């Protein structure tokens, strides 16, 4: 029971108990949520910094997502160009065989030439995430007609096969940095490539040695062009990768800053909780002892 002699100590202990219980409740909430507080008002002095970090984080994550999509397009584009290079190399090899075997089976070469033409046409019609990669800005239109249109004159490169436009695509990879990355399907290298296959088919069918020589020349030039296009795509890919790497580093920094403002150190919180539990238990024991003390014992 309370006595005049002990009421001061009891009041003091009760205050400590209430404070310890409040701290324990707050610490338990922090441990269960992982957050320092549930209200921005409790971290008012850091709210502006926190909102700024979160805004930058959202923008950075959007750049990272955009850049990953661009990386996928460039990698798919490079893979398609690699396939075109291989098809052109095969065409040139076959043409040399055809020229060195004038009495060979023209029909057998014709089948291979047609098959290779279909292959490169399919590669030029490559899509990534539903977008045609070699159609300029007309990403919903296949760049090469099916079947592939004949040129105005066999052996003379032109873009009669092309259904896209000449607008090069670009993507903003950073807040003040835009990368142009498209390789339009009407470039001279592609014209030479399609022209080489068409000249090979026509020269083989007509047994025209001059046309077959023209096809070899066009294929050789196209191989150089395609190699250059691969280098172009590769250099853009390197730029995007480096920019994305910087974004990822910045994201780590932002997450650390946000974590330092709004997240709790669970290990430290558990230690605080244990200490408060010890304090609370000791306070209860002391309060219990005070409630049982007699006046004679108090005056001693």
C-alpha positions, 0 to 999 in steps of 0.5 A: 500500500502507498505511504506518505514516506514512499509516495515520492519514490513510487511516483518516480518509479511509475514514471520510469515504468511508463517511459520504459513501456512506451520505449519498448512499444516503439522499439517493438514497432520498429523491429516488426516494421523495420522503420524508425517511425510510421509518420514523416512528422517524427523525422520532420527535419529529414523529410525534405532530404528523404523526399528528394532521395526518393524522387531521385531513386524513382527517376534513376530506376526508370533510367535503369529500366529504359537502358536495360530495354535499350541494351536488349535491343542493341544485343538483338540487333548485333545478333541479327547483324552477325547472322547477316555477316555469316549469310553473306560470307556463305553467299560469297563462298557459294558464288566463287564455287559457282564461278569455278564450276560453270557446268555445275548444277545451277539448280542446286545453287539457286536453292541455296541462294533463295534460302540465304535471301530468306534468312537475311530478310528474316534477320532484317525483320528481327523484333525485340519486345514487339518492335522491328529493329531495322525499320527506323521509327516505324517500329510496327512495320516489317522493314523488308517486304515478303516476298523480297521485292526485286530491285529496279535493275539487277546488280544495282543496289536500291531500297525497293525492298524497304518498308520503313523510314529513315528516322534514327531512333534515340533514347534518353539514357540519363537526365541530360544524355540521349543516345541515337541507336537505330540502324535503318534497313535502307542503308547502303550496306543493306541495299548491297546485301539484298542486291547481292542475293538478288544478283546471285539468283538472277545471274545463276538463273541466266548463267550470267558470269558478269552478274555473278561477278557483280554479286560477289562484289556486292557481297564483299562490300556488304560484308564490310558495311555489316561489320561497320554496323556491328561496330556502331551497335557495339559502341552504343551498347558500351555507352549504354552499359557504362551509363547504366553502371553509373545509375546502379551505383547512384541507386545504391547510394540513394538506397543507403541514404534513404535507409539511414533516414527511415529504416531502423538498425534491428540489431541495435533495436533488439539491444535497446529492447532488452535493456528496457525490459531489464529496466522495467523488470527492475522498476517493478521489483523496486516498486513492489519492495517499496509498497511493502516497507513499514514506517519503522523500516523506512526511518532506519 
